[in-house]
Amino acid sequence: MAGDMNLAAPDRSTMVELNRTTLRLWQWGDPNRPPVVLVHGGWDHGRMFDGIAPEIAALGFHAVAVDLRGHGDSGRLGGSGACWLAWNLDLALLIGYLGRPAGLVGHSMGGGQALSVAGAFPDLVTWVVCIDGLGPSFEGTGDADHGELVAQWLEGAEALTTSPPRTYATVEEMAARRRRVNVRLPEQWALHLAVHGSRPWPGGGFVWKSDPAMRIGGPGPFGEGVLRAQNRLIRCPVLALTGSEPDQWSDLSQDTIAGRLADMRRAHHQVVPGAGHYVHIEQPGAVLGHLAGFVGA
């Protein structure tokens, strides 16, 4: 399936007003079935699940991929940077909008969001499949000067207001740029993500849809202790999937992975052979097999 790019468009696409912003939803399957919300990673968008979302719907779910605020066709971040708490609340309100507790499938930053929502709103989340999204490595940052970090954030925020977005002559150029960063991402998938993640620029060329404010991140201190405290609040079953191959943003040691999973009450970990960071794109069949077994579908 990874090499098959004859991807069907979502069954439905809607825009909803939640938490003082607009969220784009991409939907597959019967809306009366139990919902599964699919949450993409930083700089991505909901169409990255075009490969597995129809298969999740075929298991008997209503699959809903969201463009997080600041991404895709959803509302912007403004000058606030990476709004972790706003994303949490957006997702909680989205589950409420869907009308019943949901399963969450999250990749990378979206996996972290799924775990955070499960910890903060346990009655809303039935289970989590976290795809290489157990959080960043904090090794070497224990003695960080948080005052200096905030100063750097403010400097980045100021620069953001004066610099125009980078433009590309063609969408194909954007896809090639993406593959230089994500070297394991198949060429056809890089183009698919660029097609749905770009928009024309009034002055000519194309720009990424993702909000440039993502470049500045967030100013608050955040470390291993905070992350593990969050994980201890999670009550639902969690399936963590990581790839066997080294890749960009897959930098957690096995000891760190084990420690974070140990803080969750009902977590299970599977390593997927032949995959890097984009496990569900490189090995979709394996991911769907693990998910089906996990949820008993």
N, C-alpha and C positions, 0 to 999 in steps of 0.2 A: 504493500500500500504506500510505502514511503516514496516509491518511484512513480506512482500513478497520480498524475496531476489533473485527471478529469474529475475535479471536485465539484459536487453539486452545490449550488447556492443554498443558503439557509432557507428553511420553509417560510419564515416570516422575519421581518425586520421592523422594529418599533423604536420610538423615542419616548422616554418617560421622564417626568419631572419629579425629582426626589432630592431632598436635602439642599434646596436652593441651587440645583444644577440640572442639566439634562444629560441623561444616560442613553446611549445607543445599545439596544439589545438585539442579538442575533439568535433566532430560536429554531429548534428542530423538535419534531414529535408532538404528541398530544398534550395540550396544556392542562388536561385533567389528570395526567400522570404525575407521580412525585417529581418535584423539580430537582435538577442538578445545575448549579451555577458554576460556570467555567471562568476562571480568572487568569488573565494573561500576565506576563511579566513587564518590567519597566521598558518603556519605549515601544512596546508591541500593541496589539489590539485584538479584539475578539475573533477576527477571522483566522487567527493562527490555530484555531480548533476546528477548522473546516474538515480536517481529515478524520478526527475521532468523534466529533459531536454527533454526526448522524448514527454512528455505531452505538454510542451511549443511548441515544433515543431508541434505537432498535432493541435495547435491553429492557425497555419498558419505562423509560424516564422522559420527562420534558427537559431537554437540554437547552440551557440559556447561557450563551456567551456574552459577556458585557465588555464594552469599551470603558475602562475606568476613566474617571475624570482626568483631564489632561492628556488623553490618548484617543486615537481614532476620531470618531464623530461626536464624542461626548464633550461636555462643557470644559472650560479651561481651568487651570490652577491659579492663574493670576500671578502675583508675586510671592506666593506662599511656599513655593518649592514642593518637595515631595510630601504631600499631605497624608501621612499615614493614618491619623485619626479620622480625617474626612473620608478616606477610602473605606475605613472600617464601618463608619456610620452609613455611607452610601450602600455598602453591601448588606448591612443589617436591614435597612429600609427596603432594599430590593427584594430580599427574602420575604419581608412583610407584604410587599406588593404582590408577590407570587402566591401568597395566601396560605402557605404551610411551610413547616421546617424543610430545609433543603440539604442535600449533599453538596459538598464543595470540591471542585477539582481545580487546583491552582498550580501554575508553573512559575518557578523562579520567584521573583518578588510577589507574584500572585499566590504562590504557595505560602509564603510568609503571611500574606493578607488573610488567606483562608484559615491558617492556624490562629492568627490574632482574633479574627471574628469568632472562631469556635471558643476561644478562651473568654472573650468579653461578653458574648451572647450565647451561652451554652444551650438555651432552649430553642434556638433558631437553627442549629446545625446538627444533622443526624450523623454525618461522617465526613471525613476529609481524606482526599487523595492528594498528597503533596509531592509534586514532581520537581525534584532538585530545587526545593524551596525552603530548606531548613534554616536559612539566614546566612549572612556573610561571616567570614572569618574575622575575629577580633584579635587575633594573635599580634602582639607587638603594639597594641593600642591601649594597654592597661594604664599607662602613665600619661595619656594624652592630655594636653593642655586644652580644656574645653573652652576657655576664654579665647584662645587662639583659633580654635575651630569655628566659634561663632563669628570672630572677626573675618575669617576667610569666607564664611557664608555671606556676610553682609557685603563684602567686596564683590563676590560673585553675583549677588542680586543686583548691585549697582551696575555692573558691567552688562548684565542681561538686558537692562532697559535701554542701552545705547547701541547694542550690536544687532544688526539684522540677521535673520536666520540664514543658514547656509543653503544655497540653491544648487540644484543639479540640472544639467541639460536634459537628461532623459531619466525615465524610471529605471531603465536597464542599468544606468550608471549608479543609481541608488542601490539596486540589488547587488551590484559588484562591490560597492562599498560595504554593504552588510556582510558579504561573504569574507571580506578581508578581516572583519572582526570575529565573526562566527564561522570559523573555517570548516567546521563539520556540517554546517547547514547546507542541504542539497541545493543546487543552483536553481531548480524549478521552484523550490519553496522560498528561497530568497526573493525571487521575482514575484511570487504570489504575495508575500508579505509587503513588498515594496508597492505593488499595484494598489493594494487595499490600505496601505499606510501612508500614502502620499497625496498631495493635492497641488494643483497648479498655483504658481506664484504670480501675482499681478504684473510684476516686472519681467516675467518670462521664466521659463524653467519650472522646476518642481521643488517642493519642500516637504519634509516629514510632517505628518499630522500631529505627532506628539508635541505637547507644549514645551517650548524652549526652557520654561522654568524647571523642567526636570533636571536640567544641567546643574542646578545649584544645590539639589538635595535639600536636606533639612538642617536647622541649626542646633537642635537639641542633642544632648549626650545620650547615647544609646549603646549598650554593651552586652556582654555575655550574661551578666547577672539579670538585667532587665528581660532579656529574651527567655532565659530559663524560668524566671518567675512567671512570665506569661504562659509558658508551656505547661506549668504545673496547674493552671486553671482549666485545662482542656479535659473534658469528660468523655467526649465521643470517641469512637474508634478512629484511628489514623493509620493510613497506609502511606509510608514514605518510599518513593521510588527514586533511585539515583542510577546514573549510568556508570559503566565499568571503565570508560575511557576518559583520560584527562581532557579538559576542555576549558574554554573561557568561562569564568564564574563558577566553576565546579572545583572549589579549592579547600573544602573542609576535610580535615583529617578524619580517619575512621573513629578515633577516640572522641573527637568533638561530636560527630554524628551520633555515636552511641550515648554520649552524655545528654544530648538534647532529647533524644528519643526516650531515655530513661525517665525524664521528668514528666512525660505524658503517661496517663494511666493505662491506655489501651493502644499502644503504638506498635506497628509491625513494619519492618524494613525489608525491601527487596532491591537487590542490585540487578540491573538489566544489562546483560551482555551486549556489546556492540553499539552502545549509545554513549553520547557525551551529555551536554547540558540540555539539549532539546530531545529528551527521551521519547516523548510522544510523537515526534516527527520522524526520528530515526528508526524507532522500533514500535510503531503504533500497535501492531498485533500483540506484542508482549504486554504493553501497557493495558490494552483492553482485556486481555486474559487475566491479568492481575486484578484489574478493577472488578470484572465480573465475579471472580472468585471471592473478592473482598466483600462485595455487597450481596452476595448470594443470588445473583441474577442468572 
